[in-house]
């Protein structure tokens, strides 16, 4: 799935599956996010990224745990990632998240990655995706709503969204 894609502002990113070998680059990209962006993504302050957290984020098998990476071809830096992970207690359901570097926000990269991660989940037989965000994260809320996610529930400052996935006819339900 390696591809170069032009965003709505004319900039170009390379899209490819994240690999375990990207672990160090992923950690660097997360720490380049502003404190505010890290807080909004992880729903808590994250002044440092623990090794165990980075291991979990880099642990992909491209079926139960998928992640797609957007790379700036000019700098070769990762600038965004979209991921899902199967919810162990609910077969056929995966939790997804998207992170876009501050300088790349507002260009359509989040929407592009969301569409791609939905497609990957559907191809891998998932019947539902969920996304959890802080209520104050207006951009994330708008992104998932525009992609057809509906509110599933709210717990204080956290809102959970869900979206049923129409499966391709050749897929088996998970």
Secondary structure, DSSP 8 states (H G I E B T S, - for coil): --EEEE-TTS-EEEEEE--GGGHHHHHHHHHHS-HHHHHHHHTS--SS--HHHHHHHH---SSSEEEEEEEETTT--EEEEEEEEE-TTSTTEEEEEEEE-GGGTTSSHHHHHHHHHHHHHHHTT-SEEEEEEETT-HHHHHHHHHTT-EEEEEETTEEEEEEE----TT----
